[in-house]
Amino acid sequence: MVPGKIIDRYFGEAGFAEPMTSAWAYYEKHARLEASRPDMWGGQTPTDTAVQQLANAFITEWNWAVETLLRHWESPPTTTTTGL
């Protein structure tokens, strides 16, 4: 499945108007920030290509983890305003 579509599918089924647009943007940004940290590269400054490759790997792994968790749910997630 295309990255981002996994989360969109579940949250879209729950009735969200724009399933996870802002969350997905954050998800991609976080992957790139993590991938660009010098400590991820043994203290070296990575190239833009290397950062993008690692960010893509993070997204793939995170998607796999989320899909694994969500496929065991009997129904899609819901929202609540209680306690906000």
Secondary structure, 3 states (H helix, E strand, C coil): CCCCHHHHHHHHHCCCCCCCHHHHHHHHHHHHHHHHCHHHHCCCCCCHHHHHHHHHHHHHHHHHHHHHHHCCCCCCCCCCCCCC
